[in-house]
Amino acid sequence: MLSVSLCTFAETLNASTPRSRSADVKPRVIITADPELDDSNSLLRYLLYSSDFRTEGLIYASSQFHWKGDGKGTLAVPDGMDYRRLKVKPCPCTSWRWNPDERFIDDAVALYSKVYPNLRRHKRGYPTPASLKDRIRWGNVAFDGEMSEDTPGSDLIKTVLLDDDDAPVYLHAWGGQSTIARALKSIEDTYKGTIRWNAIREKIIRKAVIHPSGDQDDTYAKYIKPHWPEIRYQLTLDAVNLSYFAHDAVSADDALYFSAPWTQKNISARGRAGSFYYVWGDGRQMVAGDKFDYFGFAGKSADELQREGYNIWTPIRPKGSFIGEGDTPTFLNLIDNGLKGYLDDSFGGWGGYLDPAPRLVSMREFNGPFSTPVRAPTHPFLAAAQRDFAGRLAWSQATSYGAANHHPIIILGMPTTLSAKPGTTLSLKGRTRDPDGDKVSLTWWLLEEKGGTFHKQVLNQRVNGQAVFVVANTAKAGDRIQIVAEATDAGKPALTRYEKIIVTVH
């Protein structure tokens, strides 16, 4: 009746070193990002959800796709899949796809400062703009994979990992991991061979959680994994797809949330924050003349752009459509939506579930053209995640609490952890209320994984927010079953809140 493979996945990945954090403590997060268009979009979403995190750092990073150069005129040739696809090779060059006046992280925080007064009207816990600005640093950006020297960014990571707060530190690598690698190497260089080394090493392994958006500079493979193999390297499967290719990779129903009409209405039209978000045909480029960044051009065909020297690596979309947020899934499971996707006993959530057998794949390995992906089944979380983002954007624009929608509340009439024998019938009880007075629907379902994707199996619903679940006779002692209570209101946009019941078979 229930696939328990995800339970096995989570137990296998976390058995060696428990690193759970309490569900009522905000996760500590450090973002490292290179100046890619989708990083900027992901950063906007992150800042709109910053009420849910303890942001410890916002760090400029390099990758095989973007590096600043050392400022000394040193010439280098990019060693990445994008450069290999160019018919005309412009390098050796002193920088690669990097604006000499780059400040996209500073710009995003400056934008946040303008909408902060509105955001804090709708939810407690938003950090002050000054506190976020104080956490911006420049990391190891000179070249692809450069980690030879300490930088303000690596120093910040080092300080946080060594501090007295023993909570996990989620190190999100949206570009390369050279700044993270440099921080770890600096710790190793400082303490290895000293009487404190074993304790320091154990502390770092206990605290650090690396969540990469692909291996973009090989520093994990070349340094971190050989020297710090015990550090949790958190790869997930079946996260909400927000990639450049999402239009064609998601189901037809889910693709609605990337269309020009939906994006324009729910994102672009939402004031200052919405206009900051990059969409197709908006006339902007991260770096002027970048031959891989053709997303801002409207009314030109792929053939026309190719004749102008642009490398067309993803299909042209209608003006106003979603472009991409490929790095957003790294933090989706940390959002306070009730799914508790970060906990060791969780099967995950919006950000997918833990990969049971992660394979390190360098992004240099790709040589051929991108192919059109096969559409996935409708994702149980994509629509809710996109509507939720639209809700945060609405908060950024609404000057009063009553001018925007807010999440419904689930009140469970039962414990969130249960123990049951095979064949046991469980009565699931819950009720809802809505702060805006909207009508709320409550659905109970199983969170399963089948064939590498999430599956939503709706349970036998009864009236008044109740449902029935029967533990399968084939369930084995130790199996963990995850039941989701999902409440969605009738506001605009419709917002969803979850709670989880974890059933352990004995």
C-alpha positions in Angstrom: 0.0 0.0 0.0 2.8 2.4 0.9 6.2 2.7 -0.7 8.7 2.8 2.2 11.8 3.3 0.1 12.1 6.9 1.1 12.3 5.9 4.7 15.2 3.7 3.9 16.8 6.6 2.0 16.6 9.0 4.9 17.8 6.4 7.4 20.8 5.4 5.3 21.9 9.0 4.7 21.6 10.1 8.3 22.4 7.0 10.4 26.1 7.9 10.8 25.9 11.4 12.3 22.6 12.8 13.5 22.4 16.5 12.5 18.7 17.3 12.9 17.7 20.6 14.2 14.6 21.4 16.2 11.6 22.2 14.1 11.0 25.5 16.0 14.5 26.9 15.2 15.2 28.7 12.0 17.9 27.2 9.9 21.3 28.9 9.5 21.9 29.6 5.9 24.9 30.9 3.8 24.3 31.6 0.2 27.1 31.6 -2.3 26.1 32.7 -5.8 27.7 33.6 -9.2 26.1 36.3 -11.4 23.9 34.1 -13.4 20.4 35.4 -14.3 18.7 32.5 -12.5 20.8 33.1 -9.4 19.4 36.7 -9.2 15.8 35.3 -9.5 16.5 32.7 -6.8 18.0 35.4 -4.6 14.8 37.5 -4.9 12.7 34.5 -3.8 15.1 33.7 -1.0 14.9 37.3 0.4 11.1 37.2 0.3 11.3 34.1 2.4 14.1 35.4 4.7 11.7 35.5 7.6 12.1 31.7 7.7 15.9 31.6 7.9 18.9 32.9 9.9 20.9 34.3 7.0 24.5 34.2 8.0 26.1 35.1 4.7 25.3 36.3 1.1 28.6 35.7 -0.8 29.7 36.4 -4.4 31.2 33.3 -5.9 32.7 32.2 -9.2 32.1 29.1 -11.3 33.2 27.7 -14.7 30.4 29.9 -16.1 31.4 33.2 -14.5 34.7 34.5 -13.1 35.9 38.0 -12.4 39.6 37.8 -13.1 42.4 38.8 -10.7 42.5 42.5 -11.7 46.1 42.1 -12.8 45.4 41.4 -16.5 46.1 37.6 -16.2 44.7 35.8 -19.2 42.8 32.5 -18.9 40.7 30.2 -21.1 37.3 29.1 -19.6 37.1 25.4 -19.0 33.4 24.9 -19.2 30.6 23.4 -21.3 29.3 26.7 -22.3 32.6 27.9 -23.7 33.1 24.7 -25.7 29.8 25.3 -27.5 30.9 28.7 -28.9 31.9 28.5 -32.5 34.1 31.6 -32.2 36.3 31.4 -29.1 37.0 34.9 -27.6 39.6 33.8 -25.0 42.2 33.9 -23.5 40.6 36.7 -21.6 40.9 38.5 -18.3 37.4 37.7 -17.1 34.5 35.5 -18.2 30.8 36.6 -18.3 31.4 39.0 -15.4 30.2 42.6 -15.3 33.1 44.8 -14.0 30.6 46.6 -11.9 28.8 43.5 -10.7 26.6 44.0 -7.6 23.6 41.8 -8.1 23.6 40.7 -4.4 23.8 44.3 -3.2 21.1 45.3 -5.7 18.8 42.5 -4.4 19.3 43.5 -0.7 18.7 47.2 -1.7 15.4 46.1 -3.3 14.6 44.2 -0.2 15.1 47.3 1.9 12.4 49.0 -0.1 9.8 46.3 0.4 10.8 45.3 3.9 8.2 47.7 5.6 5.4 45.9 3.7 6.8 42.4 4.3 7.0 42.7 8.0 3.3 43.7 8.1 2.4 40.2 7.0 4.8 37.9 8.9 7.1 38.3 11.9 10.8 37.5 11.7 11.9 39.3 8.6 15.6 40.4 9.1 16.4 44.1 8.9 17.9 45.3 5.6 21.0 46.5 7.5 21.5 43.0 9.0 21.5 41.4 5.5 23.7 44.1 4.1 26.2 43.4 6.9 26.4 39.8 5.7 27.4 40.5 2.1 30.9 39.3 1.2 33.1 38.7 -1.8 34.4 35.2 -2.0 36.9 33.5 -4.3 35.9 34.9 -7.6 39.1 35.5 -9.5 39.0 32.3 -11.6 37.1 29.1 -12.0 37.8 26.9 -9.0 40.4 29.3 -7.5 40.9 28.7 -3.8 44.5 29.6 -3.2 43.8 32.6 -0.8 41.5 33.5 2.0 38.8 36.0 1.1 36.2 37.9 3.1 33.6 35.3 2.0 35.7 32.3 3.0 36.6 34.0 6.3 32.9 34.5 7.0 32.1 30.8 6.4 35.1 29.8 8.5 33.9 32.0 11.4 30.4 30.6 11.3 31.5 27.0 11.2 33.8 27.6 14.1 31.4 29.6 16.3 29.7 28.2 19.5 26.3 27.7 17.9 26.1 24.0 17.2 23.1 24.2 14.8 23.6 22.9 11.2 24.9 25.5 8.8 23.4 25.1 5.3 26.0 26.1 2.7 24.2 26.7 -0.5 26.4 26.6 -3.6 24.6 28.3 -6.4 27.8 28.7 -8.4 31.1 26.9 -7.7 32.2 25.7 -4.3 35.6 27.3 -4.2 34.8 29.8 -1.5 33.4 27.0 0.7 36.4 24.9 -0.1 38.8 27.7 0.8 37.1 28.1 4.2 37.5 24.4 4.9 41.1 24.4 3.8 41.8 27.4 6.0 40.4 25.6 8.9 42.5 22.5 8.1 45.6 24.6 7.6 45.1 26.4 10.9 44.3 23.4 13.2 45.6 20.2 11.6 48.5 18.9 13.6 47.4 20.7 16.8 45.9 19.2 19.9 42.5 20.8 18.9 42.3 19.3 15.4 40.2 16.2 16.1 37.6 18.3 18.1 37.5 21.0 15.4 37.2 18.5 12.6 34.3 16.7 14.3 32.6 20.0 14.9 32.8 21.1 11.3 31.5 17.7 10.1 28.7 17.9 12.6 27.7 21.4 11.5 28.3 21.8 7.7 25.7 20.8 5.2 26.6 21.5 1.6 23.7 21.8 -0.8 25.0 22.4 -4.3 23.3 23.4 -7.5 25.5 21.1 -9.6 29.2 20.8 -9.3 30.2 23.9 -11.1 33.9 24.2 -10.5 35.2 20.7 -9.4 36.5 22.0 -6.0 34.2 19.5 -4.2 35.7 16.6 -6.2 39.3 17.9 -5.9 39.4 19.1 -2.3 36.3 18.9 -0.2 35.4 15.2 -0.8 39.0 13.9 -0.4 39.7 16.0 2.7 36.2 16.2 4.3 34.3 13.1 3.0 32.1 13.0 6.1 30.5 16.4 5.5 26.9 15.9 4.4 26.6 16.7 0.7 22.9 17.0 0.3 21.6 16.2 -3.2 17.8 15.8 -3.7 15.5 14.2 -6.2 12.2 15.4 -7.6 12.3 18.9 -6.2 9.9 21.5 -7.7 11.4 22.1 -11.1 12.4 25.8 -11.6 15.1 25.2 -14.2 15.6 27.0 -17.5 13.9 23.9 -19.1 10.9 23.7 -16.8 8.5 24.8 -19.5 9.0 21.5 -21.3 10.0 19.3 -18.4 6.9 19.7 -16.1 3.4 18.5 -16.8 1.1 20.6 -19.0 -0.9 21.5 -15.8 2.3 22.7 -14.0 3.5 24.5 -17.1 0.7 27.1 -16.6 2.8 28.5 -13.7 5.6 29.4 -16.1 3.4 30.9 -18.8 3.6 34.6 -19.8 0.0 35.4 -18.5 0.6 33.8 -15.1 4.1 35.2 -14.7 3.1 38.7 -15.7 0.0 38.8 -13.4 1.5 37.1 -10.3 5.2 38.2 -10.5 6.1 41.0 -12.9 3.1 43.2 -12.0 3.9 43.0 -8.3 5.6 46.4 -7.8 9.3 46.8 -7.2 10.0 43.2 -6.3 8.1 41.9 -9.3 9.9 44.2 -11.7 13.3 43.1 -10.3 12.6 39.5 -11.4 14.0 38.6 -14.8 11.5 37.3 -17.4 11.7 36.6 -21.1 11.9 39.7 -23.4 12.4 42.2 -20.6 15.3 43.9 -22.4 17.9 43.1 -19.8 21.2 41.2 -19.7 23.3 40.4 -16.6 26.5 41.2 -18.6 26.2 43.4 -21.8 27.1 41.3 -24.9 27.0 37.9 -23.1 26.5 35.5 -26.0 24.7 33.0 -23.7 22.2 35.5 -22.3 19.6 36.1 -25.0 16.6 35.9 -22.7 15.9 39.7 -22.7 15.4 40.0 -26.4 11.8 40.1 -27.6 10.6 39.5 -31.2 13.8 37.7 -32.5 13.9 34.1 -33.7 16.5 31.6 -32.7 18.0 31.9 -36.2 18.2 35.7 -36.0 20.0 35.5 -32.6 22.4 32.8 -33.9 23.4 35.0 -36.8 24.2 37.7 -34.2 26.5 35.2 -32.5 24.3 34.1 -29.6 24.5 30.5 -28.5 20.8 29.3 -28.3 20.9 26.6 -25.7 17.3 26.6 -24.5 14.2 27.4 -26.7 12.9 30.9 -27.1 9.8 31.6 -25.0 7.0 34.2 -25.3 7.7 37.6 -23.9 6.9 37.8 -20.2 7.4 34.1 -19.5 9.3 32.6 -16.7 13.0 32.1 -17.4 14.5 30.1 -14.5 15.4 29.8 -10.8 17.6 26.7 -11.0 19.1 27.3 -7.5 15.9 27.8 -5.6 15.4 24.1 -4.8 18.4 24.3 -2.5 16.4 26.2 0.1 12.8 25.1 -0.6 12.9 22.4 2.1 14.0 24.9 4.7 10.9 27.1 4.3 8.4 27.0 7.1 5.5 25.5 5.3 4.7 22.7 7.7 6.4 19.9 5.7 9.6 20.0 7.8 11.5 18.8 4.8 14.9 19.4 6.5 14.4 17.0 9.4 16.1 13.6 9.4 12.8 11.8 9.8 11.3 13.6 6.8 10.8 12.4 3.3 11.3 16.0 2.1 9.0 18.5 0.5 9.1 21.3 -2.0 12.9 20.8 -2.4 12.5 17.1 -3.1 13.8 14.1 -1.1 17.4 13.1 -0.3 19.1 11.2 -3.1 19.9 7.7 -1.7 22.9 7.2 -4.0 24.2 10.7 -5.0 26.6 10.6 -8.0 29.1 13.4 -8.3 28.7 14.7 -11.8 30.9 17.6 -13.0 29.2 20.1 -15.2 32.2 20.0 -17.4 31.2 16.6 -18.6 28.4 17.8 -20.9 29.5 18.2 -24.6 26.4 17.7 -26.7 23.3 19.8 -27.4 20.4 19.9 -24.9 17.5 17.8 -25.9 13.8 18.4 -25.2 13.0 16.6 -21.9 10.1 14.2 -21.3 7.3 15.8 -19.4 7.1 14.7 -15.8 3.8 13.8 -14.0 2.0 16.7 -12.2 4.1 17.5 -9.2 2.3 17.4 -5.8 4.0 20.7 -4.7 4.8 22.8 -7.7 1.5 24.7 -8.0 1.4 25.4 -4.3 5.1 26.6 -4.3 4.5 29.0 -7.2 1.3 30.4 -5.7 3.1 30.8 -2.4 5.8 32.8 -4.2 3.1 34.9 -5.7 1.7 35.4 -2.2 5.0 36.7 -0.9 5.3 39.1 -3.8 1.8 40.3 -3.0 3.0 40.9 0.6 5.9 43.0 -0.7 3.4 45.3 -2.4 0.5 45.4 0.1 0.7 48.3 2.6 -1.7 46.8 5.0 -2.4 43.3 6.4 -5.9 43.2 4.9 -4.6 44.0 1.4 -3.1 40.5 0.9 -3.9 36.8 1.5 -2.3 34.8 4.3 -1.9 31.1 5.0 -4.6 29.0 6.5 -3.9 27.3 9.8 -4.2 23.6 10.6 -5.1 22.5 14.1 -4.5 18.8 14.4 -6.6 16.8 16.8 -3.9 14.1 17.2 -0.2 13.8 17.9 2.2 14.3 15.0 4.1 11.1 15.8 2.3 7.8 16.2 3.2 4.1 16.5 1.0 1.4 15.0 1.0 -2.3 14.1 0.3 -3.6 10.6 -3.4 -3.7 9.9 -4.2 -0.9 12.4 -6.9 1.6 11.3 -6.0 5.2 12.2 -8.5 8.0 12.4 -7.0 11.3 11.2 -8.4 14.4 12.7 -7.9 18.1 12.0 -9.6 21.4 11.6 -8.7 24.7 10.0 -9.1 28.4 10.3 -8.1 31.2 8.1 -6.8 34.6 9.2 -8.6 36.3 6.3 -11.9 34.5 6.8 -11.5 32.5 3.5 -13.0 29.1 3.0 -10.4 26.4 3.4 -10.3 22.8 2.0 -8.4 20.1 4.0 -7.0 17.0 2.3 -5.2 14.1 3.8 -2.7 12.2 1.6 0.3 9.9 1.7 3.7 11.3 0.7 5.3 8.5 -1.3 8.0 8.0 -3.8 7.5 5.8 -6.9 9.9 5.5 -9.7 12.0 8.4 -8.6 9.2 10.9 -8.3 6.8 12.0 -5.6 3.4 10.5 -5.6 0.3 11.9 -3.9 -2.2 9.2 -2.8 -5.3 10.8 -1.4 -6.8 9.0 1.6 -10.4 8.1 2.4 -11.7 11.5 3.3 -14.6 12.0 5.7 -16.5 15.1 6.8 -15.2 17.7 9.2 -11.6 17.4 8.3 -11.3 13.7 9.1 -9.9 10.8 7.2 -9.1 7.1 7.7 -5.8 5.3 7.1 -5.1 1.6 7.4 -1.5 0.5 8.0 -0.8 -2.2 5.4 -0.5 -5.7 6.6 2.7 -6.0 4.7 4.3 -3.1 6.6 7.4 -4.1 8.6 8.6 -3.0 12.0 10.6 0.2 11.7 8.9 1.4 8.6 7.9 5.1 8.7 4.8 6.3 7.0 4.3 10.0 6.3 0.8 11.4 6.1 0.3 15.0 5.0 -2.6 17.2 6.0 -2.9 19.9 3.2 -5.0 23.0 3.8 -5.6 25.4 0.9 -7.6 28.6 1.2 -9.9 30.3 -1.4 -7.9 33.6 -1.4 -6.0 35.1 -4.3 -3.5 33.7 -4.8 -4.7 30.5 -3.0 -2.2 29.6 -0.3 -1.4 26.2 1.2 -0.2 25.1 4.6 0.8 21.6 5.6 1.2 19.4 8.7 2.7 15.9 8.8 1.9 12.8 10.8 4.7 10.3 11.0 3.6 6.8 11.7 6.3 4.3 12.9 5.3 0.6 12.4 6.1 -1.7 15.4 
